[in-house]
């Protein structure tokens, strides 16, 4: 029977091959004297290239003939980190040539053509010519596709190969037919071109040339001529199987899914194990935050998330097929954390502006004080730029305070408040709850009503921070929370000049704000980031012009209209960044707000009835790619 003859020939050829242990090593993969067809699936002398700018990974899958290593071979195999061995032979083949086990490797027999499959009869065919032998080998490869029992066994094999996160080895007796088909299918999954797949298949003839020649020499010439086609491979063998795939299924993908029952997820896991993509779709044209995010996605191919049943692996392989990263490259880096930090560093300016109407105390008599409250609200949007996605900021809050005039030249104020902010950018949203106190004083060199004055303002508060980022691509939502402190101070020199019909109050100053936000670990996604603490300081020069017009009397009420224009210029580096980590990889993101210069302007109206005053203000601000508005309602009582 042919099966018994094949086993006998294999044993004979293996014993002859042992005499060739001194052959020079010409491959990157170690050449083994006792296992001549042992090689890395990734290539022979160099790793194969794949579609979509990929390169096959070495050290992932090894293909081989029966494991009959020498002592030196075994030491080499033990050093390759192989954790699973799949023996594709029949029980009788295994009994004739048992495997020598590799240390630490699990063994599994998946009998491709044995009695457990409907294709067992193909090994019992007798023939009398080389042509019949060739025809049988071609039919064997067709059966790999058409035979339901064999398809079931191959399905098990590929599912097993996908499930182990370590180097693996598969083999049959000669390492050429069942092993050759397995290798060709895996390389097809990887995206290796047809010509290279065929060349790799035919490389068996080079690897086993010495053994085959010795085997044929040991046979009678007439027998050698008949059985020579069985000892090597021919292009027609593999092509017969590939043609059968096209005939029955139309494509290799359909064969994998419909014929072998593999899920898309399993196919993607195998491809993730097999291939590392040198550049992801569209990556070469990206800059700024998106480029950093795409590079993180690319580098994650070398992490534990790649080539496993992970959301990341499925996303990445889908993106490769679709030819687009789908916007995840902009969302994965956590830009919103930088946006939120930038927003918080500008909160002190908003607080000062909200309290400006009650800052001077010039409307009070010596010894008099005023209780006041102001509701504050603002919006700022920043258009997307080359380095960052668009962002938007919303604020609303309330501040209560008191201003007292101590003398003709000195007044002081104090207040406390709460501001709730919402910052959105790059698929993320951060909510900030800022509870603060604010203190200030003004000193007029001559008086508070006229002349040069010095104004000082300081604030400090506690920040509670919550964020969530919708990553897209089936990668889930990353959530995080932390807390920190925000402090700031402004010192300004101004001049108050009462004129006919109005009072002008120009000022120049320096503002500093410091944010200390603690680091935190996001949760809820495989790509959740470990976000570094954010410690940043913003310094800026500020200029303001306040104009109060002469009060108008309407009934018992006095109306005081006014306007305020301002300019702020950041000093030093105005850029705000966040830094995070994921599985040992670093990612840095820039805030969308990146303006060195910012302008503001607004109008206000205060109405007074005796000691009671109420009013409102509305304004707009902008600069660079940013634009927004703000407003507030005010009320006070003097006594």
C-alpha positions in Angstrom: 0.0 0.0 0.0 1.3 3.5 -0.9 1.0 4.9 2.7 3.3 2.1 4.0 5.8 2.7 1.2 5.8 6.5 1.7 6.5 5.9 5.4 9.4 3.6 4.6 10.9 6.0 2.1 10.6 8.8 4.6 12.4 6.9 7.3 15.1 5.9 4.8 15.6 9.4 3.5 15.8 10.8 7.1 18.5 8.4 8.0 20.5 9.2 4.9 20.1 13.0 5.5 21.8 12.6 8.9 25.1 12.1 7.1 24.9 15.6 5.7 25.2 17.5 9.0 28.2 19.5 7.8 26.4 21.3 5.1 26.9 25.1 5.3 24.1 27.3 6.8 22.9 29.6 4.1 19.6 30.7 5.6 18.6 33.2 8.3 16.6 30.3 9.8 19.0 27.7 11.3 19.6 24.7 9.0 19.1 21.5 10.9 21.0 18.4 10.0 18.4 15.9 11.1 15.4 17.9 9.8 16.4 19.1 6.4 13.0 20.8 5.5 12.8 22.9 8.6 12.4 26.6 7.8 10.7 29.8 8.7 7.4 30.5 7.0 8.4 34.1 6.6 10.9 33.4 3.9 14.2 31.7 2.9 17.0 34.2 2.8 14.9 37.4 3.5 11.4 38.0 4.8 8.7 38.1 2.1 7.0 41.4 1.3 3.2 41.4 1.3 0.4 43.6 -0.1 -0.3 46.9 1.7 3.4 47.5 2.4 3.8 44.6 4.8 6.7 42.4 5.7 6.2 38.8 7.0 7.3 38.4 10.6 10.1 35.8 11.3 10.0 33.5 14.2 6.2 33.1 14.3 5.5 29.9 12.3 7.9 27.2 11.3 7.3 24.5 8.8 9.1 21.2 8.9 9.3 17.5 8.1 9.1 14.9 10.9 11.0 16.0 14.0 14.0 13.8 14.2 16.6 16.2 15.4 20.2 15.6 16.3 21.3 16.7 19.7 22.6 20.0 18.3 19.3 20.4 16.3 17.3 19.9 19.5 19.3 22.5 21.3 18.6 25.0 18.5 14.9 24.2 18.4 14.7 24.6 22.2 16.0 28.1 21.8 13.4 29.3 19.3 10.6 29.7 21.8 8.3 27.2 20.1 5.3 26.6 22.3 3.0 24.4 20.1 3.7 21.6 17.6 1.1 20.4 15.1 1.7 17.0 13.7 -0.3 16.6 10.5 0.5 12.9 10.0 -1.5 9.7 10.3 -1.1 7.4 13.3 0.9 4.9 11.3 3.3 7.6 10.1 3.8 8.8 13.7 4.4 5.3 14.8 7.1 4.8 12.1 8.9 8.1 12.9 7.9 9.6 16.3 8.6 13.2 16.9 11.3 14.2 19.4 9.6 16.8 21.6 10.8 20.3 22.0 11.1 21.5 25.6 8.1 23.5 26.7 6.1 22.9 23.5 2.6 21.4 23.6 2.0 18.6 21.0 -1.2 18.1 19.0 -1.9 15.6 16.3 -4.3 16.9 13.6 -4.5 14.0 11.1 -5.2 15.6 7.8 -5.7 12.5 5.5 -6.1 9.7 8.1 -9.0 7.3 8.8 -10.9 10.1 10.5 -11.4 11.9 7.2 -13.3 11.0 4.1 -10.1 11.4 2.1 -8.4 8.4 3.7 -8.7 6.3 0.5 -6.2 8.6 -1.5 -3.3 6.9 0.3 -4.4 3.4 -0.9 -4.0 4.1 -4.7 -1.6 1.9 -6.6 0.0 3.1 -9.8 2.6 2.0 -12.3 4.1 5.2 -13.8 5.5 8.6 -12.9 2.5 10.1 -14.6 0.1 8.3 -12.3 2.2 9.5 -9.3 2.0 13.1 -10.5 -1.8 12.8 -11.1 -2.2 11.4 -7.6 -0.2 14.3 -6.0 -2.3 16.8 -8.0 -5.5 15.0 -6.8 -4.3 15.1 -3.2 -4.0 18.9 -3.4 -7.4 19.1 -4.9 -8.7 17.0 -2.1 -7.4 19.5 0.4 -10.0 21.8 -1.0 -12.9 19.5 -2.1 -12.8 16.8 0.7 -15.0 17.8 3.6 -13.1 15.7 6.1 -9.8 17.3 5.2 -11.3 20.8 5.2 -12.5 20.0 8.8 -9.0 19.1 9.8 -7.5 22.1 8.2 -10.1 24.3 9.9 -9.0 22.9 13.3 -5.4 23.5 12.4 -5.8 27.2 11.5 -8.0 27.9 14.5 -5.3 26.3 16.7 -2.6 28.4 15.0 -4.5 31.5 15.7 -5.1 30.8 19.3 -1.5 30.4 20.6 0.4 33.6 21.3 3.9 32.2 20.7 6.1 30.6 18.0 4.5 27.5 16.6 5.6 24.6 14.3 3.5 22.5 11.9 4.8 19.5 10.0 4.0 16.2 8.3 6.4 13.4 7.2 8.3 15.1 4.4 7.1 18.6 5.2 6.0 19.2 1.6 2.4 18.3 0.8 0.1 18.8 3.9 2.7 21.2 5.2 3.2 22.8 1.9 -0.6 23.5 1.5 -0.8 24.9 5.0 2.2 27.2 4.3 0.7 28.4 1.0 -2.7 29.2 2.6 -1.0 31.1 5.4 1.2 33.0 3.0 -2.0 33.8 1.0 -3.6 35.1 4.2 -0.5 37.3 4.7 -0.8 38.8 1.2 2.3 37.2 -0.3 2.1 37.3 -4.1 1.4 34.1 -6.1 4.8 33.8 -7.6 6.5 34.0 -4.2 4.1 31.5 -2.7 5.0 29.1 -5.5 8.7 29.7 -5.2 8.5 29.0 -1.4 6.6 25.8 -2.2 9.2 24.6 -4.7 12.0 25.4 -2.3 11.4 22.0 -0.7 13.3 20.6 -3.7 16.4 22.6 -2.8 16.1 21.9 1.0 15.7 18.1 0.5 17.8 17.6 -2.6 20.5 15.6 -0.9 18.1 13.3 1.0 15.9 12.7 -2.1 19.0 11.9 -4.2 20.2 9.4 -1.7 16.8 7.9 -1.4 16.4 7.5 -5.2 19.9 6.0 -5.4 19.0 3.4 -2.9 16.0 2.2 -5.0 16.0 0.0 -8.0 16.1 2.3 -11.1 12.6 1.3 -12.3 11.1 1.9 -8.9 12.9 5.2 -8.6 11.5 6.5 -11.9 7.9 5.8 -10.8 8.2 7.2 -7.2 10.5 10.2 -7.9 7.4 12.6 -8.2 6.4 11.6 -4.7 9.7 12.6 -3.0 9.7 16.2 -4.2 7.2 18.8 -5.3 6.1 20.2 -8.7 4.3 23.4 -9.4 1.4 21.5 -10.8 0.7 20.0 -7.4 0.1 23.3 -5.6 -1.5 24.8 -8.6 -4.1 22.0 -8.7 -5.2 22.9 -5.2 -5.3 26.6 -6.0 -7.3 26.0 -9.2 -9.7 23.9 -7.1 -10.1 26.9 -4.7 -11.0 29.1 -7.7 -13.4 26.5 -9.1 -15.3 25.7 -5.9 -15.1 28.9 -4.0 -14.1 31.7 -6.3 -11.4 33.0 -4.0 -9.1 32.0 -1.1 -11.1 34.2 1.2 -14.3 32.2 0.4 -12.4 28.9 0.9 -11.2 30.0 4.3 -14.7 31.2 5.4 -17.0 28.8 3.7 -14.8 25.8 3.2 -12.8 25.8 6.4 -15.3 27.7 8.5 -12.9 30.3 9.7 -14.3 33.6 11.1 -13.1 36.9 9.8 -11.7 37.5 13.2 -9.6 34.3 13.1 -8.3 35.3 9.6 -7.3 38.7 10.9 -5.6 37.1 13.9 -3.5 34.9 11.6 -2.6 37.9 9.4 -1.7 39.9 12.5 0.7 37.2 13.5 2.1 36.8 10.0 2.6 40.4 8.9 3.9 43.7 10.2 2.9 46.7 8.1 5.6 49.2 7.5 3.2 52.1 7.0 -0.5 52.2 7.7 -3.1 53.5 5.2 -2.6 57.2 4.6 0.1 57.4 7.3 2.7 58.9 5.0 0.5 62.0 4.4 -0.3 62.8 8.1 1.3 65.4 10.3 0.8 66.6 13.9 -1.4 64.7 16.3 -2.8 62.5 13.6 0.7 61.4 12.6 1.6 60.6 16.2 -1.6 58.6 16.6 -1.0 56.7 13.4 2.5 55.9 14.5 1.2 54.6 17.8 -1.3 52.4 15.9 1.6 51.1 13.8 3.9 50.4 16.7 1.2 48.5 18.5 1.7 45.8 15.9 4.6 44.7 18.1 2.5 44.6 21.2 0.5 41.9 22.9 -2.6 43.3 21.1 -1.4 42.3 17.7 -2.1 38.8 16.2 -4.5 38.0 19.0 -8.3 38.1 19.4 -8.2 41.8 20.4 -10.3 44.7 19.3 -7.2 46.4 18.2 -6.1 43.6 15.9 -9.6 43.4 14.3 -9.6 47.2 13.8 -6.2 47.4 12.3 -6.7 44.5 9.9 -10.1 46.0 8.8 -8.4 49.3 8.3 -5.7 47.7 6.1 -8.5 46.1 4.0 -10.5 49.3 3.8 -7.4 51.5 3.0 -8.2 54.0 5.7 -7.6 54.4 9.5 -11.1 55.8 9.8 -10.2 58.8 12.0 -8.9 56.6 14.8 -5.5 58.1 14.2 -6.8 61.4 15.5 -8.6 60.0 18.5 -6.2 57.4 19.8 -3.7 59.9 21.2 -5.8 61.7 23.8 -5.8 65.2 22.3 -8.7 66.1 24.6 -6.4 66.0 27.6 -4.2 68.6 26.1 -7.2 70.6 25.1 -8.6 70.5 28.6 -5.2 71.6 30.1 -5.1 74.5 27.7 -8.6 75.5 28.7 -7.9 75.4 32.4 -4.8 77.5 32.0 -7.0 80.3 30.6 -9.6 80.1 33.3 -8.0 82.8 35.4 -8.5 85.3 32.7 -12.2 84.5 32.6 -12.5 84.9 36.3 -10.8 88.3 36.2 -13.0 89.5 33.4 -16.2 88.4 35.2 -15.1 90.3 38.4 -13.8 93.4 36.5 -17.0 95.4 37.1 -16.4 95.3 40.9 -12.6 95.4 40.9 -11.8 99.1 41.4 -14.1 100.1 44.3 -14.0 103.7 42.9 -17.8 103.8 43.1 -17.7 103.3 46.9 -17.2 105.7 49.7 -14.4 105.1 52.2 -15.5 102.4 54.6 -18.3 101.2 52.3 -18.4 97.7 50.8 -20.4 96.0 48.1 -21.6 92.5 48.0 -21.8 91.2 44.5 -22.5 88.1 42.4 -21.8 87.4 38.7 -22.9 84.5 36.6 -20.4 83.6 33.9 -20.7 81.7 30.7 -18.5 81.4 27.7 -17.8 79.4 24.5 -14.6 79.1 22.5 -14.1 77.0 19.3 -10.8 76.3 17.7 -10.8 75.2 14.1 -8.8 72.2 13.1 -5.3 72.9 12.0 -2.3 70.9 10.6 -1.3 69.6 14.0 -4.7 69.0 15.8 -8.3 68.4 15.4 -10.9 71.0 16.1 -11.9 71.6 19.8 -14.6 73.5 21.6 -15.0 74.8 25.1 -18.1 75.6 27.2 -18.1 77.2 30.6 -20.7 78.2 33.1 -20.4 79.2 36.7 -21.2 81.6 39.5 -19.0 83.8 41.6 -19.9 85.6 44.8 -17.7 88.3 46.3 -17.3 91.5 48.3 -15.4 94.7 47.5 -14.4 97.2 50.2 -12.9 100.6 50.0 -10.5 101.2 52.9 -9.3 104.7 51.9 -9.1 107.2 49.1 -6.3 105.1 47.6 -7.0 101.5 48.5 -9.7 99.0 47.9 -9.7 95.2 48.2 -11.9 92.4 47.0 -12.4 88.7 47.6 -14.7 86.1 46.2 -15.3 82.4 45.7 -16.9 80.6 42.9 -17.5 77.5 40.8 -17.0 77.0 37.1 -18.1 73.9 35.2 -16.3 73.4 31.9 -16.8 71.0 29.1 -14.0 70.5 26.5 -14.4 68.5 23.4 -11.9 67.5 20.8 -10.7 64.6 18.7 -13.6 62.3 19.7 -13.1 63.0 23.4 -14.9 65.1 26.0 -13.5 66.3 29.4 -15.6 67.8 32.1 -13.8 70.1 34.6 -15.3 71.2 37.9 -13.3 74.2 39.2 -13.9 75.5 42.7 -11.9 78.6 43.5 -11.2 81.6 45.6 -10.2 85.0 44.2 -8.5 87.9 46.0 -7.5 91.3 44.7 -6.6 94.8 45.6 -6.2 98.2 43.9 -4.0 101.0 45.0 -4.2 104.5 43.5 -1.1 106.6 43.8 -3.3 109.7 44.2 -6.8 108.3 44.5 -8.9 105.5 43.1 -11.0 107.9 41.0 -8.1 109.4 39.0 -4.5 108.8 38.1 -2.1 105.9 38.1 -3.1 102.7 39.9 -1.7 99.3 40.6 -4.0 96.3 40.5 -3.2 92.8 41.8 -5.3 89.7 41.5 -4.7 86.2 42.6 -6.8 83.0 42.5 -6.4 79.4 43.5 -8.7 76.4 43.2 -9.3 72.7 43.1 -10.0 71.0 39.8 -12.0 67.8 39.5 -11.4 66.2 36.1 -13.4 63.5 34.2 -12.9 62.4 30.6 -14.2 60.0 28.0 -12.9 59.3 24.5 -14.9 57.5 21.9 -12.1 55.8 19.9 -14.1 54.5 17.0 -13.2 51.5 15.0 -14.8 49.2 17.5 -12.2 50.1 20.1 -14.7 51.2 22.7 -14.7 54.2 25.1 -11.7 55.1 27.3 -12.6 56.9 30.5 -10.5 58.6 33.1 -10.7 60.9 36.1 -8.2 62.8 38.2 -7.9 66.0 40.2 -5.5 68.8 40.6 -4.9 72.5 41.4 -5.0 75.6 39.4 -3.5 78.9 40.6 -2.9 82.2 39.0 -2.0 85.8 39.5 -2.1 89.1 37.6 -0.3 92.3 38.3 -1.3 95.4 36.2 -0.4 99.1 36.0 -3.1 101.4 34.8 -4.4 104.9 34.6 -7.9 106.1 35.3 -8.8 109.3 33.4 -12.3 110.9 33.8 -13.1 112.8 30.6 -16.2 114.6 29.4 -18.9 112.0 28.9 -16.7 109.0 29.8 -14.0 107.5 32.0 -11.1 105.7 30.4 -9.1 103.1 32.2 -6.2 101.6 30.2 -3.9 99.1 31.8 -0.9 96.9 31.1 0.0 93.8 33.1 1.5 90.4 33.4 -0.5 87.2 34.1 0.7 83.8 35.2 -1.3 80.6 35.5 -0.1 77.2 36.7 -1.9 73.9 36.4 -1.0 70.8 38.3 -3.2 67.9 37.2 -2.3 64.5 38.5 -1.7 61.6 36.2 -4.3 58.9 35.8 -5.1 55.6 34.0 -8.0 55.5 31.6 -10.2 52.4 31.6 -12.7 50.8 29.3 -10.7 50.2 26.1 -7.7 48.2 25.1 -6.2 51.5 23.9 -6.9 53.3 27.2 -3.9 55.5 28.0 -1.8 56.0 31.1 -1.9 59.8 31.1 1.0 61.6 32.7 0.4 64.3 35.2 0.1 67.7 33.5 2.2 70.5 35.1 2.2 73.5 32.9 2.6 77.2 33.3 1.2 79.9 31.0 2.7 83.4 31.1 1.3 86.3 29.2 1.3 90.0 28.8 -2.1 91.7 29.0 -3.5 95.0 27.9 -7.0 96.2 28.7 -9.1 99.3 28.0 -12.2 99.8 30.1 -14.6 102.6 29.2 -17.5 103.7 31.4 -19.9 106.3 29.9 -21.6 109.0 31.8 -24.7 107.6 33.7 -28.1 108.1 32.1 -31.1 108.6 34.3 -34.3 106.8 33.4 -36.9 107.3 36.1 -35.4 106.3 39.4 -32.8 104.2 37.7 -29.3 105.2 36.6 -27.9 103.3 33.6 -24.1 103.1 33.1 -23.1 101.7 29.7 -19.6 100.6 29.1 -17.2 98.6 27.0 -14.0 96.7 27.4 -11.4 95.6 24.9 -8.4 93.5 25.7 -5.4 91.9 24.2 -3.3 89.0 25.6 0.0 87.8 24.2 1.5 84.5 25.5 5.1 84.7 26.4 7.5 81.9 25.7 6.1 78.6 24.3 2.3 79.0 24.0 1.9 75.3 23.1 0.2 73.0 25.5 0.9 69.2 25.3 -0.2 66.0 27.0 1.9 62.9 27.2 0.6 59.4 27.7 1.8 55.8 27.5 0.3 52.6 26.2 2.0 49.2 26.6 5.4 50.8 26.8 4.8 53.2 23.9 4.8 56.9 24.2 2.3 59.4 22.6 2.3 63.1 22.7 -0.5 65.4 21.7 -0.9 69.1 21.2 -3.9 71.2 22.2 -5.9 72.7 19.3 -5.7 76.1 20.9 -2.3 77.4 19.9 -2.7 81.1 19.6 0.0 83.4 20.9 -2.3 86.4 20.5 -5.9 86.7 21.6 -8.2 89.6 21.4 -11.4 90.3 23.3 -14.1 92.9 23.3 -17.5 93.4 24.9 -20.2 95.8 26.0 -21.8 96.0 29.4 -24.7 97.8 31.0 -25.2 98.4 34.7 -28.5 99.7 36.2 -28.6 101.1 39.7 -31.4 101.9 42.0 -30.0 103.3 45.2 -27.7 100.7 46.7 -28.9 98.0 44.3 -27.2 97.4 41.0 -28.0 94.8 38.3 -26.4 94.4 34.9 -25.2 92.3 32.1 -22.3 92.0 29.6 -21.7 90.2 26.4 -18.5 89.9 24.5 -16.5 88.1 21.9 -13.0 86.9 21.7 -10.7 85.3 19.2 -7.3 85.0 17.7 -5.7 82.7 15.2 -8.0 79.7 14.6 -10.1 80.4 17.7 -13.3 82.3 18.0 -15.9 82.6 20.8 -18.2 84.6 23.0 -18.9 85.2 26.6 -21.5 86.8 28.8 -22.8 87.2 32.3 -25.4 88.6 34.6 -24.4 90.7 37.6 -26.0 92.0 40.7 -24.6 93.9 43.7 -25.6 95.7 46.8 -23.6 98.5 48.5 -23.9 99.2 52.2 
